[in-house]
Amino acid sequence: MIITPEQHDHAKKLIDFIDQSPSPWHAVRSIATRLEKAGYQELEESLPWHIVPGGNYFVIRGHSSLIAIKAGTEAPEDTGFRIIGAHTDSPTLRVKPKAAICSDQMLRLGVDIYGGPILATFTDRDLSFAGQISVRTAHGIKTSLVCFERPLVRLPNLAIHLNRKVNEDGLKLQRQSELPLILQSLEKNLPSSDQFLELLSQKANRSKEDILSFELNVYDTQKGSLWGPSEEFLADSQIDNLASCFSGMNAMLSSIESAHTSLCAFFDHEEIGSESYKGADGSFLSDTLERIHLGLTTKSDVHKIALAKSFLISADAAHAYHPNFSGSYDPQHSVRINEGPALKINPNQRYATDGQSEARFKEICREAQVPCQTYVHRSDLSCGSTIGPMTSARLGISTVDCGAPMWAMHSLRESAGVLDQLWLTQTMSTFLGMTKLP
């Protein structure tokens, strides 16, 4: 397979973005940093907004959801909104508030399961923590990003001699008792329960007593990589769904001033249902659209007209055909790595795609000169969902669900195709740049 330098370069930049974003809080900071460098102005939800035609802005809610805005030169009721949606979170383990477990001369850390990770993939990996810490200061509460870059914890497997059927029955981990992560050995007669807090206090440069709360992802410290004879594949954590965030961000940064207003909405909490004040099923996007519209028009009672003329691309990873498990796919609707973005269709609206949005997306791909595939889940398997249906229903906006195909979704080490990443970005760029949608 021939991979161009441009395609390789794009994939390497994606890997760098993922590796710089080991938690949803870091992902939002990575995006915000790039937007600020490009001249985007940060807006505060707690302050009045001054939106001007042609202006570039972004707003953050809860430190882990972000909406980027490129205001159009014409009123939204005349042009509608162009919106790209994706999510910043990925399935993982989260450190419990009272994490230290001191027993058997070991200090372990209790964890909760966030979303639906493949738990077996967390075993025998070089794990560490990343997230945010809130501390008490003389000027009030301060929240800071933290990332322990070196391996600190591990979840060792039980030897096969003690688990003889592991290859036949699969690795099964009891969630309460078998998931705690080993941090360190304990010395006899020495206090130990606060040693984890000591690590946090050193990282935050505050005393243990000043630590008020923390939210910490468990993440794999191994960097992402390209693989295959032609380096046509990439492997990393959180490809679902930081790859979609990366494509949306780059499409926004490359877009030029236009009549219509464009947005990229990156939500936290998709993996746990999106029902939160900063999730896709919350008010973040609707609040933002309304405030943008109020800043760009002098007319009243036209916001619903703008929504009716709008279109949303909901981008989340798609299940790529795996030749070792061919029976897991609908043979008529399997999608392949490095053969283009996939439309995701489900008649029960687990995906928001309908006939009209399907046709429109195919035409956008044709305009972008990008191949397009169609994914439908097996009829006898339960189909997952994403932010598309809830966002479409909440706003009344026509929506298509799509995504780049990938293997091992929700593994700690996922894989995807190099070609598909640039193609998805080009599709989104075309969508934001078209003078008129099909």
N, C-alpha and C positions, 0 to 999 in steps of 0.2 A: 504494500500500500504506500502510495506517495503522499507524504505530509509536507505541506509548504512551510517555509520559515515563518510566515505570518501565523499559521495555525499553531505551530509549536510555541511561538512566542506568546500567543494568547493563552494557551494552556499553562505555560510556566507562570504567567502573571496570575492566573486563576489559583494555582497552587500556592503562590506567595500570599494571595489574599486570604485563602482558607487558613493557612498556617499562622497568619497574623490575627486570626479571629477565632480563638479557641472557645469562645462563649458568645451568646447573643449580644451581650453588652460590648464585647470587643468587636463584634461584627459591625454594630452600629457606629462605634467610634472609628473603625476603618473606613466605612462609607462616608461619614461626616468629614473626616480628614481630607478625603479626596474631593468632596464637594467644596469644602472651604478653599482648597488650593485652586479650584476652578472658578472661584469668585462667587459661590453661592453664599447667601446670607442666612444665618440661623434666626428663626423666629421663636418666640416664647409663647406658649399657649396662655400663660397668665398675664400677658401684656397685649395691648392693641396691635393690630397688624396694619402695615401700610404696603399694600400690594400694588405694583405699577405694571402696566403692560410691558412685556419683554423682560421682566425681572426674574432672577433665579434665587430660590429660597429652599430651605429645608426646616423641618420641625421634628423634634424628638419627644416621644412620650415614654415615661418610665424607664429611660436609659437603654431600652432594648428594642424599641420600635421607631421607625423613621419614615417620613414621607418627604421626598424631594419634589420640588415644584418648578416648572418652567412656565411662567405666565405668558399667555398668548397676547397678540396685539389686538384681537377682536374679542367681543363679549362672549362668554361661554354659552349663552342661550342661542348664539348664532352658529357656533362651531362645535359645541359639546366638549367633553373632556376625553383625552387619551390617557389611559391608566394601565400601568404594569404592576402586578401584585406578586409578591413572593414572601417567604418567611425566613427569619433569622435564626430560629432555634432548630436543634436536631436532637434525636433521642439519645439519652445518656444516663449517667448516674449523677445524683446530686447529694452533696454532703449534708447530713442531718445537723440541726442546730446544736444539739448536744452529742457530738460525734464520737468522742473518745470512749473506747471500750478497752478497759485494762483487765486482762485475764491471761493466765497461762504464760506469764512473763513476756507478753507481747502487748503492744499498743496497736489496736485496730481502730478504723474509723467506720462508723455506721453510715450507710448511704440509702437513699430512696431511689426508686426507678422513675425517671422522667420520660414520658412517652412510651414508645414500644421498641426499645433497642433489642438487638440480638445479643442476649446476655453472654453467651459463650464466647463472643468475640472480645470481651473485656479481660478474659483470662490470659495470663502469661504475657502481658503487654507492659511497656514502660509508661506508667500512668502518672499524671500529676493533676494539679488543680488550676482553674482559672475562673474568674468571675468578678464580683464586686464586694467591697467591705464598707460598711457604714460605721463611722467612729464619732465619738463625742469630742468637740473642740471648744475652745473659748468663745468661738463665734457661732456655735451651733453644730448641727450634724453635717458631717462631710462624707460623701460617698466617692470612693476611688476604685478604679480598675486594678486588679491584681492578677498576676500570672506567674506561677512557679514553673520556670522553663525546664528544670532538670527533673528526671523521674524521682518521685517521692514515695509512691505507693505501688502495690502490686496485688493482684488476685491470682495466686498460684493455683494451678489445677491439682486435683487429687490424682496421685499416681494410678496408672491403669491397673497395677497389682491390687489396689484397694477399691477399684471401680471397674470390674471386669467387663461389664456390659456397656461401657460408655460408647463404644463404636457401633453397637447394635441399637441401643436405645436413645443415643444422643446425650449430650451433657445437659443435665438438669440441675439448676441451682436453687436451693431454698432461699427465698428472698430475704427473710429476716436474719437467718443464722449463717448463711453461706456466702453472702455478698460483702460483708465488712472487709475493708481493704487493709492489708498489713502495712503499717507505717514504720515501726521500729521495735527493737528488743527493749525490755525494761530491766533496769538494774534493781536488785533487791533493796527494799527499805528506802527507796527514794520516791518522792511524790511524782506522779506521772500524768494524772488526768488532765492537766493544763498544758502539756507539752505541745499539743496541736495549736492551742491558742497562742502559745509563744511563737510558733512559726508565723502565724497570721500577724501578730503584733510587730514582729521584726519586719515583715513585708510592708505593713502599713506605716511603720515608723511611729507607732503609738503604743501605749501600755495596754496590757491585756484588759484592764479595767475599763478602758475607753472604747473597746470594741462592743458595739451595740447589736450588730447583725452582720451576716454574710450570706451570699448566694454563690455557691461554687459548683461549677461543672467539673466532673472528672473527664479528663481528655488524654488522648494518646500523644506523647511527645515526639513520636516518629514523624518526620516531615513527609509531605506528599512527594510523589515521584511519577515520572513517565515510565512506561514499560512496553514491552513488545519489541520485535526486531526493528521496526521502524518508529518505535516510540509512539504508536498510534493510540495507546491507552494511557489513562492517568489513574492513580490510586491515592486516596487521602480520606481522612475523616470528613464528615459534614458536607460531602458533595450534595447530598440532600439536606438543605436546599440552598447552600451558599453559592453553588454554581449559578442558580437562577438569579440570586441577588447580584452576582458579579455581572451577568449579562445585562440585567436591567440598569444597573449603575453605569456601565459603559455606554449603553444606548442613550441614556440621559445626558451623559457628559459629552457625547459626540453630536447631539442634536443641536440644530440651529434655531434661531428665532422664527416663530411661525404664527399663523393666525390663531391656532387652537392652543389651549393650555394642556400641558403634559404633566403627568405625575408618575412617580415610582413609589409604591407603598410597600415597605418592608416590615412585616409584623412578627412579633414574638408570639409564643404560645400556640402555634398551629398544631404542634405534635400532641397537645393535650386538649384539643377541641376548640381553641380560639376564643373561648368565652371569658374574656377579661377586659379590663378597661383599655388595654393596649393591644388586644388581639383583634383579628379580622372580624370577629363577631361582636366587637365593641363599637364605640362611636368615633374612633379616631379618624377614619377616612371620611365619614359623613360630616363630622365637625369641620374637618379641614376643607373639604369641597365647598361647604357653605360659606366659610370665612373667605376663601379665595373669591368666590362669586360676588360676595358683598363688596369686595375691594375692587372688582373689575367692571361693575355695572352700576348704573344709576336707576335702573328699572326695578320694580318690586314684583314679587310673585312670578319670577321666571326661572327659578332654580330647577323646578321639575322639568321644564323644557330642555334645559342644558343636560340633565341626566338622561332624558329620553334620546338625545343625540350622541350620547357617549358610548365608549366601548372599552372593555377591560380585558386584558390578557393576563390570566392567572397562570403563573409559571411555577411548576413543581415537577420534580423528577418523575420519569416514567419507567415502568418495569421492562428492561430489555430481555429479549429472548436468550435463554441460557441453554446451550445444546446438551448439557448433562441432565437437564430436567425438562425435556420437551413436553411432557404431559401436563405441565403447569400452565400452559398457555392455550388460548384459542388459536388454532392453526391459521385461521383466516385473518387474524388481527394481531399477530405478534410483531413487535418492532425490533429492529436490529441496531446494535452499536455502530456508530459512524455512518448511518444512513439518513440522518436528518432528525429535526425535532418531531415529536409525536403529538398529534391531536389525541386527547383523552375523552372518550365518549362512554356514557352510561345512561340507559333510558330511565333509570330511577333517580337521576340527578345527583348521583354521588360525585359526578363531574358536571359543571355548569354548561358544557357545550350543547347547543341545539343545532338544528339544520342551518339556520342563518349564520350563526357565529362560526360554524364549521366551514361554510363556504367562504366567508370573509377571511378567515385565517389562511385557507388554501391560496386565496388570491394575494394575500400579503406575502406569503412564502414565494409565490411565483414572481412577484415584483422584486423580491430580494434575491431571486435566483438561488433559492435554497430548497433542497428536497424536503418533502413532508411525508410523514408516516401516520397511520391511524391505529391507535391502541384501544382494544376492548377487552375487558377482563373475562376470564372463563365464566360461563353462566352458573357453574356449580361451586364457585368460590365467592366468598364475601369480598366485595369491592371496597377499598379504602376511599378516602375523600381528601379534600384540601380546602383552601380558602375560597375557591371560586364560587361554589353554590351559595354559601352564606353571604358573601359580599354582594353577589348579584341580587340575591333576594332582599337584602337590607336596603340597597340603593336603587333597585329597579333598573339596573344597567345590563345590557346585553354583554355576555361574557363567554370566552372560550378558555377551556383548561388545556394546557399543553405542557411539554417538558422534554428535556434531553433524556434519552434512554440511559439506564445505568444498571449495573449488577450489584447485588448484595446490599440493597437498600436497607438502611437501619443497622448495618454492621458498623463496627468501629473502624473498619477499613473498607471503604466502598470503591468501586471502579466505574469508569465511564470512558467515552470515546473522545479523542482530541478534536476530531472534525466537528462533532455535534456542538461543542462549546462555542466556537466562532460562528457557526451557522445560527445558533439560537440568538446570539448577540446581533448578528446582521438582520435577522427577522425582526427583532425588537426595534432596532435602529430604523428600519424601513417603516415600521408601524408608526413610530413617533414623527418621522419626517415626511410622510405622504401628505400632499396638499389636500387630497380628498380620499377618504376610505372607500373601498369597493362596496 
